Amino acid sequence: MKKAKIVIIEDQSVVAEDLRTTLQDGGHEVVAVYDAGENALIGVLAHQVDLALVDVVLRGKMPGTDLAERLHHDYGIPVIFVTAFGNEELRVRAARANPAGYIVKPFSPKELLETVENALP
């Protein structure tokens, strides 16, 4: 298993903490947690992360789908979407970012860690 530097972009603090704990227990390093896309974009680039977990719906003006698209296409950072919304319309919007994975809340720790492992180069 490769240890990855991961950033979490999630606006629900309880979910963000659950993600952090699961990832750290799985041997990964969580370098930062953000609740809005605008803040995350600056921070992600400063941390040189291997992977970003992005909620589709975020606080602020930048939706998670737009943030993920920029992270992937402009900076080559793989993205896993983590969202409570599993409808087809969101999946179509999210597909533009070419995500490395997609997890619907609530998720199991095993599902999260397997998705992360599959997304890492």
PyMOL commands that place a pseudoatom at each C-alpha (Angstrom):
pseudoatom trace, name=CA, resn=MET, resi=1, chain=A, elem=C, hetatm=0, pos=[0.000, 0.000, 0.000]
pseudoatom trace, name=CA, resn=LYS, resi=2, chain=A, elem=C, hetatm=0, pos=[1.306, 3.417, -0.962]
pseudoatom trace, name=CA, resn=LYS, resi=3, chain=A, elem=C, hetatm=0, pos=[1.001, 6.134, 1.664]
pseudoatom trace, name=CA, resn=ALA, resi=4, chain=A, elem=C, hetatm=0, pos=[-0.637, 9.134, 0.022]
pseudoatom trace, name=CA, resn=LYS, resi=5, chain=A, elem=C, hetatm=0, pos=[-0.863, 12.832, 0.844]
pseudoatom trace, name=CA, resn=ILE, resi=6, chain=A, elem=C, hetatm=0, pos=[-4.592, 13.522, 0.687]
pseudoatom trace, name=CA, resn=VAL, resi=7, chain=A, elem=C, hetatm=0, pos=[-6.693, 16.657, 1.017]
pseudoatom trace, name=CA, resn=ILE, resi=8, chain=A, elem=C, hetatm=0, pos=[-10.345, 16.546, 2.051]
pseudoatom trace, name=CA, resn=ILE, resi=9, chain=A, elem=C, hetatm=0, pos=[-12.768, 19.142, 0.709]
pseudoatom trace, name=CA, resn=GLU, resi=10, chain=A, elem=C, hetatm=0, pos=[-16.016, 18.588, 2.610]
pseudoatom trace, name=CA, resn=ASP, resi=11, chain=A, elem=C, hetatm=0, pos=[-18.350, 21.151, 4.174]
pseudoatom trace, name=CA, resn=GLN, resi=12, chain=A, elem=C, hetatm=0, pos=[-19.839, 18.863, 6.835]
pseudoatom trace, name=CA, resn=SER, resi=13, chain=A, elem=C, hetatm=0, pos=[-17.354, 18.751, 9.700]
pseudoatom trace, name=CA, resn=VAL, resi=14, chain=A, elem=C, hetatm=0, pos=[-18.564, 15.387, 11.036]
pseudoatom trace, name=CA, resn=VAL, resi=15, chain=A, elem=C, hetatm=0, pos=[-18.120, 13.745, 7.633]
pseudoatom trace, name=CA, resn=ALA, resi=16, chain=A, elem=C, hetatm=0, pos=[-14.737, 15.426, 7.136]
pseudoatom trace, name=CA, resn=GLU, resi=17, chain=A, elem=C, hetatm=0, pos=[-13.527, 14.103, 10.496]
pseudoatom trace, name=CA, resn=ASP, resi=18, chain=A, elem=C, hetatm=0, pos=[-14.784, 10.589, 9.673]
pseudoatom trace, name=CA, resn=LEU, resi=19, chain=A, elem=C, hetatm=0, pos=[-12.905, 10.723, 6.361]
pseudoatom trace, name=CA, resn=ARG, resi=20, chain=A, elem=C, hetatm=0, pos=[-9.758, 11.984, 8.092]
pseudoatom trace, name=CA, resn=THR, resi=21, chain=A, elem=C, hetatm=0, pos=[-9.824, 9.278, 10.755]
pseudoatom trace, name=CA, resn=THR, resi=22, chain=A, elem=C, hetatm=0, pos=[-10.468, 6.482, 8.262]
pseudoatom trace, name=CA, resn=LEU, resi=23, chain=A, elem=C, hetatm=0, pos=[-7.702, 7.645, 5.932]
pseudoatom trace, name=CA, resn=GLN, resi=24, chain=A, elem=C, hetatm=0, pos=[-5.166, 8.065, 8.742]
pseudoatom trace, name=CA, resn=ASP, resi=25, chain=A, elem=C, hetatm=0, pos=[-6.086, 4.667, 10.196]
pseudoatom trace, name=CA, resn=GLY, resi=26, chain=A, elem=C, hetatm=0, pos=[-5.492, 3.307, 6.687]
pseudoatom trace, name=CA, resn=GLY, resi=27, chain=A, elem=C, hetatm=0, pos=[-1.948, 4.692, 6.657]
pseudoatom trace, name=CA, resn=HIS, resi=28, chain=A, elem=C, hetatm=0, pos=[-2.479, 7.855, 4.639]
pseudoatom trace, name=CA, resn=GLU, resi=29, chain=A, elem=C, hetatm=0, pos=[-1.557, 11.433, 5.508]
pseudoatom trace, name=CA, resn=VAL, resi=30, chain=A, elem=C, hetatm=0, pos=[-4.375, 13.987, 5.499]
pseudoatom trace, name=CA, resn=VAL, resi=31, chain=A, elem=C, hetatm=0, pos=[-2.580, 17.262, 4.863]
pseudoatom trace, name=CA, resn=ALA, resi=32, chain=A, elem=C, hetatm=0, pos=[-5.596, 19.593, 5.069]
pseudoatom trace, name=CA, resn=VAL, resi=33, chain=A, elem=C, hetatm=0, pos=[-9.381, 19.826, 5.279]
pseudoatom trace, name=CA, resn=TYR, resi=34, chain=A, elem=C, hetatm=0, pos=[-11.328, 22.609, 3.546]
pseudoatom trace, name=CA, resn=ASP, resi=35, chain=A, elem=C, hetatm=0, pos=[-15.036, 23.420, 3.481]
pseudoatom trace, name=CA, resn=ALA, resi=36, chain=A, elem=C, hetatm=0, pos=[-15.122, 25.662, 0.390]
pseudoatom trace, name=CA, resn=GLY, resi=37, chain=A, elem=C, hetatm=0, pos=[-13.764, 25.278, -3.120]
pseudoatom trace, name=CA, resn=GLU, resi=38, chain=A, elem=C, hetatm=0, pos=[-12.102, 28.673, -3.336]
pseudoatom trace, name=CA, resn=ASN, resi=39, chain=A, elem=C, hetatm=0, pos=[-9.966, 28.067, -0.235]
pseudoatom trace, name=CA, resn=ALA, resi=40, chain=A, elem=C, hetatm=0, pos=[-9.216, 24.510, -1.250]
pseudoatom trace, name=CA, resn=LEU, resi=41, chain=A, elem=C, hetatm=0, pos=[-7.826, 25.405, -4.662]
pseudoatom trace, name=CA, resn=ILE, resi=42, chain=A, elem=C, hetatm=0, pos=[-5.108, 27.576, -3.141]
pseudoatom trace, name=CA, resn=GLY, resi=43, chain=A, elem=C, hetatm=0, pos=[-4.316, 25.118, -0.348]
pseudoatom trace, name=CA, resn=VAL, resi=44, chain=A, elem=C, hetatm=0, pos=[-4.224, 21.995, -2.492]
pseudoatom trace, name=CA, resn=LEU, resi=45, chain=A, elem=C, hetatm=0, pos=[-1.582, 23.478, -4.745]
pseudoatom trace, name=CA, resn=ALA, resi=46, chain=A, elem=C, hetatm=0, pos=[0.534, 24.540, -1.753]
pseudoatom trace, name=CA, resn=HIS, resi=47, chain=A, elem=C, hetatm=0, pos=[0.483, 21.029, -0.244]
pseudoatom trace, name=CA, resn=GLN, resi=48, chain=A, elem=C, hetatm=0, pos=[1.409, 19.081, -3.412]
pseudoatom trace, name=CA, resn=VAL, resi=49, chain=A, elem=C, hetatm=0, pos=[-1.154, 16.365, -2.728]
pseudoatom trace, name=CA, resn=ASP, resi=50, chain=A, elem=C, hetatm=0, pos=[-1.462, 12.948, -4.352]
pseudoatom trace, name=CA, resn=LEU, resi=51, chain=A, elem=C, hetatm=0, pos=[-5.261, 12.831, -4.184]
pseudoatom trace, name=CA, resn=ALA, resi=52, chain=A, elem=C, hetatm=0, pos=[-8.265, 15.011, -3.354]
pseudoatom trace, name=CA, resn=LEU, resi=53, chain=A, elem=C, hetatm=0, pos=[-11.561, 13.861, -1.846]
pseudoatom trace, name=CA, resn=VAL, resi=54, chain=A, elem=C, hetatm=0, pos=[-14.180, 16.383, -2.936]
pseudoatom trace, name=CA, resn=ASP, resi=55, chain=A, elem=C, hetatm=0, pos=[-17.814, 16.766, -1.917]
pseudoatom trace, name=CA, resn=VAL, resi=56, chain=A, elem=C, hetatm=0, pos=[-19.998, 17.679, -4.876]
pseudoatom trace, name=CA, resn=VAL, resi=57, chain=A, elem=C, hetatm=0, pos=[-21.897, 20.353, -2.924]
pseudoatom trace, name=CA, resn=LEU, resi=58, chain=A, elem=C, hetatm=0, pos=[-19.658, 22.843, -1.085]
pseudoatom trace, name=CA, resn=ARG, resi=59, chain=A, elem=C, hetatm=0, pos=[-19.963, 26.196, 0.631]
pseudoatom trace, name=CA, resn=GLY, resi=60, chain=A, elem=C, hetatm=0, pos=[-18.992, 29.219, -1.391]
pseudoatom trace, name=CA, resn=LYS, resi=61, chain=A, elem=C, hetatm=0, pos=[-19.324, 30.031, -5.060]
pseudoatom trace, name=CA, resn=MET, resi=62, chain=A, elem=C, hetatm=0, pos=[-17.337, 27.133, -6.532]
pseudoatom trace, name=CA, resn=PRO, resi=63, chain=A, elem=C, hetatm=0, pos=[-19.222, 23.819, -6.726]
pseudoatom trace, name=CA, resn=GLY, resi=64, chain=A, elem=C, hetatm=0, pos=[-17.253, 20.666, -6.013]
pseudoatom trace, name=CA, resn=THR, resi=65, chain=A, elem=C, hetatm=0, pos=[-17.687, 19.549, -9.609]
pseudoatom trace, name=CA, resn=ASP, resi=66, chain=A, elem=C, hetatm=0, pos=[-15.956, 22.697, -10.892]
pseudoatom trace, name=CA, resn=LEU, resi=67, chain=A, elem=C, hetatm=0, pos=[-13.187, 22.407, -8.304]
pseudoatom trace, name=CA, resn=ALA, resi=68, chain=A, elem=C, hetatm=0, pos=[-12.588, 18.777, -9.202]
pseudoatom trace, name=CA, resn=GLU, resi=69, chain=A, elem=C, hetatm=0, pos=[-12.480, 19.573, -12.894]
pseudoatom trace, name=CA, resn=ARG, resi=70, chain=A, elem=C, hetatm=0, pos=[-9.789, 22.223, -12.292]
pseudoatom trace, name=CA, resn=LEU, resi=71, chain=A, elem=C, hetatm=0, pos=[-7.767, 20.001, -9.975]
pseudoatom trace, name=CA, resn=HIS, resi=72, chain=A, elem=C, hetatm=0, pos=[-7.765, 17.136, -12.444]
pseudoatom trace, name=CA, resn=HIS, resi=73, chain=A, elem=C, hetatm=0, pos=[-7.474, 18.911, -15.783]
pseudoatom trace, name=CA, resn=ASP, resi=74, chain=A, elem=C, hetatm=0, pos=[-5.274, 21.861, -14.803]
pseudoatom trace, name=CA, resn=TYR, resi=75, chain=A, elem=C, hetatm=0, pos=[-3.042, 20.237, -12.171]
pseudoatom trace, name=CA, resn=GLY, resi=76, chain=A, elem=C, hetatm=0, pos=[-3.235, 16.471, -12.752]
pseudoatom trace, name=CA, resn=ILE, resi=77, chain=A, elem=C, hetatm=0, pos=[-4.525, 15.715, -9.251]
pseudoatom trace, name=CA, resn=PRO, resi=78, chain=A, elem=C, hetatm=0, pos=[-6.805, 12.661, -9.093]
pseudoatom trace, name=CA, resn=VAL, resi=79, chain=A, elem=C, hetatm=0, pos=[-10.173, 13.321, -7.483]
pseudoatom trace, name=CA, resn=ILE, resi=80, chain=A, elem=C, hetatm=0, pos=[-12.621, 11.071, -5.675]
pseudoatom trace, name=CA, resn=PHE, resi=81, chain=A, elem=C, hetatm=0, pos=[-16.103, 12.482, -5.245]
pseudoatom trace, name=CA, resn=VAL, resi=82, chain=A, elem=C, hetatm=0, pos=[-17.713, 11.933, -1.858]
pseudoatom trace, name=CA, resn=THR, resi=83, chain=A, elem=C, hetatm=0, pos=[-21.362, 12.956, -1.805]
pseudoatom trace, name=CA, resn=ALA, resi=84, chain=A, elem=C, hetatm=0, pos=[-24.763, 12.266, -0.323]
pseudoatom trace, name=CA, resn=PHE, resi=85, chain=A, elem=C, hetatm=0, pos=[-26.328, 12.875, -3.703]
pseudoatom trace, name=CA, resn=GLY, resi=86, chain=A, elem=C, hetatm=0, pos=[-26.290, 9.870, -5.991]
pseudoatom trace, name=CA, resn=ASN, resi=87, chain=A, elem=C, hetatm=0, pos=[-28.662, 11.044, -8.692]
pseudoatom trace, name=CA, resn=GLU, resi=88, chain=A, elem=C, hetatm=0, pos=[-27.871, 10.719, -12.371]
pseudoatom trace, name=CA, resn=GLU, resi=89, chain=A, elem=C, hetatm=0, pos=[-27.692, 14.475, -13.067]
pseudoatom trace, name=CA, resn=LEU, resi=90, chain=A, elem=C, hetatm=0, pos=[-24.891, 14.947, -10.546]
pseudoatom trace, name=CA, resn=ARG, resi=91, chain=A, elem=C, hetatm=0, pos=[-23.053, 11.910, -11.875]
pseudoatom trace, name=CA, resn=VAL, resi=92, chain=A, elem=C, hetatm=0, pos=[-23.135, 13.408, -15.367]
pseudoatom trace, name=CA, resn=ARG, resi=93, chain=A, elem=C, hetatm=0, pos=[-21.807, 16.778, -14.088]
pseudoatom trace, name=CA, resn=ALA, resi=94, chain=A, elem=C, hetatm=0, pos=[-19.168, 15.004, -12.024]
pseudoatom trace, name=CA, resn=ALA, resi=95, chain=A, elem=C, hetatm=0, pos=[-18.052, 12.882, -14.982]
pseudoatom trace, name=CA, resn=ARG, resi=96, chain=A, elem=C, hetatm=0, pos=[-16.651, 16.003, -16.684]
pseudoatom trace, name=CA, resn=ALA, resi=97, chain=A, elem=C, hetatm=0, pos=[-13.906, 16.020, -14.043]
pseudoatom trace, name=CA, resn=ASN, resi=98, chain=A, elem=C, hetatm=0, pos=[-12.941, 12.453, -14.984]
pseudoatom trace, name=CA, resn=PRO, resi=99, chain=A, elem=C, hetatm=0, pos=[-12.954, 11.354, -11.326]
pseudoatom trace, name=CA, resn=ALA, resi=100, chain=A, elem=C, hetatm=0, pos=[-10.797, 8.512, -10.123]
pseudoatom trace, name=CA, resn=GLY, resi=101, chain=A, elem=C, hetatm=0, pos=[-13.681, 7.343, -7.948]
pseudoatom trace, name=CA, resn=TYR, resi=102, chain=A, elem=C, hetatm=0, pos=[-17.110, 8.120, -6.596]
pseudoatom trace, name=CA, resn=ILE, resi=103, chain=A, elem=C, hetatm=0, pos=[-18.356, 7.328, -3.075]
pseudoatom trace, name=CA, resn=VAL, resi=104, chain=A, elem=C, hetatm=0, pos=[-21.915, 7.895, -1.883]
pseudoatom trace, name=CA, resn=LYS, resi=105, chain=A, elem=C, hetatm=0, pos=[-22.437, 8.785, 1.794]
pseudoatom trace, name=CA, resn=PRO, resi=106, chain=A, elem=C, hetatm=0, pos=[-22.762, 6.962, 4.076]
pseudoatom trace, name=CA, resn=PHE, resi=107, chain=A, elem=C, hetatm=0, pos=[-19.701, 4.934, 3.131]
pseudoatom trace, name=CA, resn=SER, resi=108, chain=A, elem=C, hetatm=0, pos=[-17.875, 2.101, 4.830]
pseudoatom trace, name=CA, resn=PRO, resi=109, chain=A, elem=C, hetatm=0, pos=[-14.207, 2.472, 5.807]
pseudoatom trace, name=CA, resn=LYS, resi=110, chain=A, elem=C, hetatm=0, pos=[-13.374, -0.503, 3.587]
pseudoatom trace, name=CA, resn=GLU, resi=111, chain=A, elem=C, hetatm=0, pos=[-15.106, 1.088, 0.586]
pseudoatom trace, name=CA, resn=LEU, resi=112, chain=A, elem=C, hetatm=0, pos=[-13.286, 4.386, 1.135]
pseudoatom trace, name=CA, resn=LEU, resi=113, chain=A, elem=C, hetatm=0, pos=[-9.839, 2.812, 1.490]
pseudoatom trace, name=CA, resn=GLU, resi=114, chain=A, elem=C, hetatm=0, pos=[-10.329, 0.525, -1.531]
pseudoatom trace, name=CA, resn=THR, resi=115, chain=A, elem=C, hetatm=0, pos=[-11.445, 3.485, -3.661]
pseudoatom trace, name=CA, resn=VAL, resi=116, chain=A, elem=C, hetatm=0, pos=[-8.421, 5.511, -2.536]
pseudoatom trace, name=CA, resn=GLU, resi=117, chain=A, elem=C, hetatm=0, pos=[-6.022, 2.650, -3.299]
pseudoatom trace, name=CA, resn=ASN, resi=118, chain=A, elem=C, hetatm=0, pos=[-7.525, 2.226, -6.777]
pseudoatom trace, name=CA, resn=ALA, resi=119, chain=A, elem=C, hetatm=0, pos=[-7.212, 5.954, -7.472]
pseudoatom trace, name=CA, resn=LEU, resi=120, chain=A, elem=C, hetatm=0, pos=[-3.548, 6.250, -6.626]
pseudoatom trace, name=CA, resn=PRO, resi=121, chain=A, elem=C, hetatm=0, pos=[-1.029, 6.006, -9.455]
for i in range(1, 121): cmd.bond("trace and resi %d" % i, "trace and resi %d" % (i + 1))
show_as sticks, trace
zoom trace
